[in-house]
Amino acid sequence: MKINILLFGVLTEVTGETQLQVDAENIHDLNDLHTWLVKKHPGLQDKTFQYAVNQAISSAGHPLQAGDEVALLPPFSGG
């Protein structure tokens, strides 16, 4: 199962990536994905961000399926 991950703002600085593709055989929901991401990029642990799955804000425990697009959204500011 492949999941596409999009990163924005300060999260791209932490990971050095704007996109990741995860072979997610052991990732069944956002909790599993979060654990995997923090293990791969420990700097994410101290960052605040929300998840959006297929362009809808989602909370912990949201199930993931092959082909899902998950965006990591840091706080936005501006006017």
N, C-alpha and C positions, 0 to 999 in steps of 0.2 A: 504494500500500500504506500503510495507516494502522497505527501502533503506539501503544498507549496506555501512558503512563509514569506511574507513581505515585512520589511522593517523600515521604520521612519525615524527622522530626527536623531536625537542623541543615541538611540538604539543602534543606528548604523555605525556610530563612532565606537561603541562598546564592542560590537561584533566584527566590524570591518566589512560588513556585507549589507546589501540592500535586499537581497533575496536568498533564500535557502530552499533546497528541496530535500525533504526528509523521507528516507525509507522507513516507514513507521509501523513495522510489523507489531511492535510492542506498545504502540501509542494508540489508546482507544478513546481518550477524551482530552480536554484541555489541561486537566491536572497532570496527566502523563506527559503531555507536550511541554508543560512548564518545567517539570522536573528534568526532562531531557535537555531543554534549552539552557537551564541554569548550570547543568553539569558540563555542557559544551562551552558555554560562555559565562563563567562565574560572575562577571561584572554585571550581568542582568539582575542578579539577586537584589542589589541595592537600588534598582530603578523602579519607578512607578509607571505602569502602562496598563492598557486594557487590551483585550483580544476582540477581534471581529472575525467571525467565520462566515465566509461567502458574503461579505459586506454587511453583516448584521452584528452589532455589539453582542457579545456572548459572555457568559459567566463560567466560573469553574465548574467542571463536571460536564460541560457541553460535549456530546459525543462527536467524534470525528470519523469521516469516511474517506476512502480513496478519492483523490482528486480535489479535496477541499482546499480552499485558499484561506489561509489564516494570516491576518494582519496584526502586527504588534503596534499599538498606537500609544505613543507617549502623550503627556498633557500638551495641549496646544494653547498658544496665547496669541494675541494680536488684536487688531481692530479693524 
